[in-house]
Amino acid sequence: MDEKGTDGNGVKYYRLSEVEERNSFKSTWIIIHNKVFDVTKFLEEHPGGEEVLREQAGGDATDSFEDVGHSTDAREMSNSMVIGELHPDDRDKLAKPPESLGTTVQETASWSNWLIPVVAAVIVTFMYHIYTAEEA
Protein backbone atom coordinates (compact mmCIF):
# COMPACT_ATOMS: atom_id res chain seq x y z
CA MET A 1 0.00 0.00 0.00
CA ASP A 2 1.43 3.40 -0.95
CA GLU A 3 1.29 6.71 0.92
CA LYS A 4 -1.97 7.64 -0.86
CA GLY A 5 -3.74 4.65 0.67
CA THR A 6 -4.01 2.58 -2.50
CA ASP A 7 -2.88 -0.96 -3.09
CA GLY A 8 -1.21 -2.38 -6.17
CA ASN A 9 -4.62 -2.88 -7.84
CA GLY A 10 -5.61 0.79 -7.52
CA VAL A 11 -8.09 0.25 -4.67
CA LYS A 12 -8.33 3.36 -2.49
CA TYR A 13 -8.47 2.64 1.23
CA TYR A 14 -10.05 4.96 3.78
CA ARG A 15 -9.55 4.90 7.52
CA LEU A 16 -12.66 4.65 9.69
CA SER A 17 -11.88 8.07 11.16
CA GLU A 18 -11.99 9.58 7.64
CA VAL A 19 -15.41 8.04 6.99
CA GLU A 20 -16.75 9.16 10.38
CA GLU A 21 -15.81 12.76 9.52
CA ARG A 22 -17.97 12.63 6.37
CA ASN A 23 -21.21 13.13 8.21
CA SER A 24 -22.67 16.36 6.87
CA PHE A 25 -24.88 17.68 4.07
CA LYS A 26 -21.73 18.71 2.18
CA SER A 27 -20.20 15.25 2.30
CA THR A 28 -21.97 12.05 3.32
CA TRP A 29 -20.16 8.71 3.28
CA ILE A 30 -21.36 5.31 4.44
CA ILE A 31 -19.82 1.83 4.63
CA ILE A 32 -21.56 -1.24 3.21
CA HIS A 33 -19.74 -4.58 3.23
CA ASN A 34 -16.43 -2.77 3.89
CA LYS A 35 -16.85 -0.62 0.78
CA VAL A 36 -16.94 3.16 1.21
CA PHE A 37 -19.75 4.98 -0.62
CA ASP A 38 -20.09 8.71 -1.22
CA VAL A 39 -23.87 9.17 -1.18
CA THR A 40 -23.82 12.97 -0.98
CA LYS A 41 -25.32 13.55 -4.43
CA PHE A 42 -27.85 10.75 -3.92
CA LEU A 43 -29.39 12.09 -0.68
CA GLU A 44 -32.31 13.88 -2.36
CA GLU A 45 -32.92 11.04 -4.85
CA HIS A 46 -33.00 8.16 -2.32
CA PRO A 47 -36.46 6.54 -2.51
CA GLY A 48 -36.54 6.03 1.25
CA GLY A 49 -35.73 9.68 1.92
CA GLU A 50 -32.46 11.36 2.71
CA GLU A 51 -32.91 10.94 6.47
CA VAL A 52 -32.42 7.19 6.05
CA LEU A 53 -28.96 7.78 4.62
CA ARG A 54 -28.20 10.61 7.05
CA GLU A 55 -28.82 8.26 10.01
CA GLN A 56 -26.10 5.96 8.69
CA ALA A 57 -23.69 8.72 7.64
CA GLY A 58 -20.11 8.20 8.75
CA GLY A 59 -20.67 4.60 9.78
CA ASP A 60 -21.48 1.04 8.81
CA ALA A 61 -24.82 0.76 7.01
CA THR A 62 -24.48 -2.91 6.02
CA ASP A 63 -27.24 -4.28 8.26
CA SER A 64 -29.65 -1.48 7.37
CA PHE A 65 -28.94 -1.92 3.65
CA GLU A 66 -29.51 -5.68 3.79
CA ASP A 67 -32.57 -5.47 6.07
CA VAL A 68 -34.43 -3.37 3.52
CA GLY A 69 -33.85 -5.93 0.77
CA HIS A 70 -32.65 -3.64 -2.00
CA SER A 71 -33.36 -4.68 -5.59
CA THR A 72 -30.73 -5.76 -8.09
CA ASP A 73 -31.12 -2.38 -9.80
CA ALA A 74 -30.48 -0.56 -6.52
CA ARG A 75 -27.38 -2.67 -5.89
CA GLU A 76 -26.08 -1.93 -9.38
CA MET A 77 -26.77 1.78 -8.93
CA SER A 78 -24.89 1.78 -5.64
CA ASN A 79 -21.76 0.54 -7.42
CA SER A 80 -21.43 3.95 -9.08
CA MET A 81 -21.08 5.54 -5.62
CA VAL A 82 -18.20 3.35 -4.40
CA ILE A 83 -15.12 5.48 -3.80
CA GLY A 84 -12.95 2.88 -2.09
CA GLU A 85 -12.79 0.37 0.73
CA LEU A 86 -12.45 0.53 4.47
CA HIS A 87 -8.83 0.04 5.47
CA PRO A 88 -8.25 -3.61 6.50
CA ASP A 89 -6.88 -2.52 9.90
CA ASP A 90 -10.17 -0.75 10.71
CA ARG A 91 -12.60 -3.48 9.69
CA ASP A 92 -12.63 -5.10 13.12
CA LYS A 93 -13.53 -1.72 14.68
CA LEU A 94 -17.02 -1.75 13.16
CA ALA A 95 -19.58 -2.47 15.85
CA LYS A 96 -20.88 -6.03 15.63
CA PRO A 97 -23.30 -7.41 18.22
CA PRO A 98 -21.99 -10.54 19.94
CA GLU A 99 -23.56 -13.65 18.42
CA SER A 100 -24.06 -15.43 21.73
CA LEU A 101 -25.91 -12.49 23.29
CA GLY A 102 -28.47 -12.47 20.48
CA THR A 103 -29.08 -16.20 20.87
CA THR A 104 -29.47 -15.98 24.65
CA VAL A 105 -31.98 -13.14 24.41
CA GLN A 106 -33.96 -15.02 21.76
CA GLU A 107 -34.05 -18.23 23.82
CA THR A 108 -35.11 -16.38 26.96
CA ALA A 109 -37.83 -14.51 25.11
CA SER A 110 -39.29 -17.67 23.55
CA TRP A 111 -39.25 -19.48 26.89
CA SER A 112 -41.05 -16.64 28.69
CA ASN A 113 -43.56 -16.30 25.85
CA TRP A 114 -45.33 -19.49 26.91
CA LEU A 115 -44.45 -19.66 30.63
CA ILE A 116 -46.07 -16.38 31.68
CA PRO A 117 -49.47 -17.14 30.09
CA VAL A 118 -49.46 -20.66 31.56
CA VAL A 119 -48.73 -19.39 35.08
CA ALA A 120 -51.41 -16.70 34.70
CA ALA A 121 -53.95 -19.32 33.53
CA VAL A 122 -53.16 -21.57 36.52
CA ILE A 123 -53.61 -18.66 38.95
CA VAL A 124 -56.91 -17.59 37.34
CA THR A 125 -58.20 -21.18 37.40
CA PHE A 126 -57.23 -21.57 41.07
CA MET A 127 -58.93 -18.28 41.99
CA TYR A 128 -62.06 -19.31 40.03
CA HIS A 129 -62.28 -22.60 41.94
CA ILE A 130 -61.91 -20.82 45.29
CA TYR A 131 -64.56 -18.25 44.34
CA THR A 132 -67.08 -20.84 43.13
CA ALA A 133 -66.46 -23.09 46.15
CA GLU A 134 -67.38 -20.24 48.56
CA GLU A 135 -70.74 -19.69 46.83
CA ALA A 136 -71.82 -23.30 47.12
C-alpha positions as CSV (number, residue, x, y, z in Angstrom):
1,M,0.0,0.0,0.0
2,D,1.4,3.4,-0.9
3,E,1.3,6.7,0.9
4,K,-2.0,7.6,-0.9
5,G,-3.7,4.6,0.7
6,T,-4.0,2.6,-2.5
7,D,-2.9,-1.0,-3.1
8,G,-1.2,-2.4,-6.2
9,N,-4.6,-2.9,-7.8
10,G,-5.6,0.8,-7.5
11,V,-8.1,0.2,-4.7
12,K,-8.3,3.4,-2.5
13,Y,-8.5,2.6,1.2
14,Y,-10.1,5.0,3.8
15,R,-9.5,4.9,7.5
16,L,-12.7,4.6,9.7
17,S,-11.9,8.1,11.2
18,E,-12.0,9.6,7.6
19,V,-15.4,8.0,7.0
20,E,-16.8,9.2,10.4
21,E,-15.8,12.8,9.5
22,R,-18.0,12.6,6.4
23,N,-21.2,13.1,8.2
24,S,-22.7,16.4,6.9
25,F,-24.9,17.7,4.1
26,K,-21.7,18.7,2.2
27,S,-20.2,15.3,2.3
28,T,-22.0,12.0,3.3
29,W,-20.2,8.7,3.3
30,I,-21.4,5.3,4.4
31,I,-19.8,1.8,4.6
32,I,-21.6,-1.2,3.2
33,H,-19.7,-4.6,3.2
34,N,-16.4,-2.8,3.9
35,K,-16.8,-0.6,0.8
36,V,-16.9,3.2,1.2
37,F,-19.8,5.0,-0.6
38,D,-20.1,8.7,-1.2
39,V,-23.9,9.2,-1.2
40,T,-23.8,13.0,-1.0
41,K,-25.3,13.5,-4.4
42,F,-27.9,10.8,-3.9
43,L,-29.4,12.1,-0.7
44,E,-32.3,13.9,-2.4
45,E,-32.9,11.0,-4.8
46,H,-33.0,8.2,-2.3
47,P,-36.5,6.5,-2.5
48,G,-36.5,6.0,1.3
49,G,-35.7,9.7,1.9
50,E,-32.5,11.4,2.7
51,E,-32.9,10.9,6.5
52,V,-32.4,7.2,6.0
53,L,-29.0,7.8,4.6
54,R,-28.2,10.6,7.1
55,E,-28.8,8.3,10.0
56,Q,-26.1,6.0,8.7
57,A,-23.7,8.7,7.6
58,G,-20.1,8.2,8.8
59,G,-20.7,4.6,9.8
60,D,-21.5,1.0,8.8
61,A,-24.8,0.8,7.0
62,T,-24.5,-2.9,6.0
63,D,-27.2,-4.3,8.3
64,S,-29.7,-1.5,7.4
65,F,-28.9,-1.9,3.6
66,E,-29.5,-5.7,3.8
67,D,-32.6,-5.5,6.1
68,V,-34.4,-3.4,3.5
69,G,-33.9,-5.9,0.8
70,H,-32.6,-3.6,-2.0
71,S,-33.4,-4.7,-5.6
72,T,-30.7,-5.8,-8.1
73,D,-31.1,-2.4,-9.8
74,A,-30.5,-0.6,-6.5
75,R,-27.4,-2.7,-5.9
76,E,-26.1,-1.9,-9.4
77,M,-26.8,1.8,-8.9
78,S,-24.9,1.8,-5.6
79,N,-21.8,0.5,-7.4
80,S,-21.4,3.9,-9.1
81,M,-21.1,5.5,-5.6
82,V,-18.2,3.3,-4.4
83,I,-15.1,5.5,-3.8
84,G,-12.9,2.9,-2.1
85,E,-12.8,0.4,0.7
86,L,-12.4,0.5,4.5
87,H,-8.8,0.0,5.5
88,P,-8.2,-3.6,6.5
89,D,-6.9,-2.5,9.9
90,D,-10.2,-0.7,10.7
91,R,-12.6,-3.5,9.7
92,D,-12.6,-5.1,13.1
93,K,-13.5,-1.7,14.7
94,L,-17.0,-1.7,13.2
95,A,-19.6,-2.5,15.8
96,K,-20.9,-6.0,15.6
97,P,-23.3,-7.4,18.2
98,P,-22.0,-10.5,19.9
99,E,-23.6,-13.6,18.4
100,S,-24.1,-15.4,21.7
101,L,-25.9,-12.5,23.3
102,G,-28.5,-12.5,20.5
103,T,-29.1,-16.2,20.9
104,T,-29.5,-16.0,24.6
105,V,-32.0,-13.1,24.4
106,Q,-34.0,-15.0,21.8
107,E,-34.0,-18.2,23.8
108,T,-35.1,-16.4,27.0
109,A,-37.8,-14.5,25.1
110,S,-39.3,-17.7,23.5
111,W,-39.2,-19.5,26.9
112,S,-41.0,-16.6,28.7
113,N,-43.6,-16.3,25.8
114,W,-45.3,-19.5,26.9
115,L,-44.5,-19.7,30.6
116,I,-46.1,-16.4,31.7
117,P,-49.5,-17.1,30.1
118,V,-49.5,-20.7,31.6
119,V,-48.7,-19.4,35.1
120,A,-51.4,-16.7,34.7
121,A,-53.9,-19.3,33.5
122,V,-53.2,-21.6,36.5
123,I,-53.6,-18.7,39.0
124,V,-56.9,-17.6,37.3
125,T,-58.2,-21.2,37.4
126,F,-57.2,-21.6,41.1
127,M,-58.9,-18.3,42.0
128,Y,-62.1,-19.3,40.0
129,H,-62.3,-22.6,41.9
130,I,-61.9,-20.8,45.3
131,Y,-64.6,-18.2,44.3
132,T,-67.1,-20.8,43.1
133,A,-66.5,-23.1,46.2
134,E,-67.4,-20.2,48.6
135,E,-70.7,-19.7,46.8
136,A,-71.8,-23.3,47.1
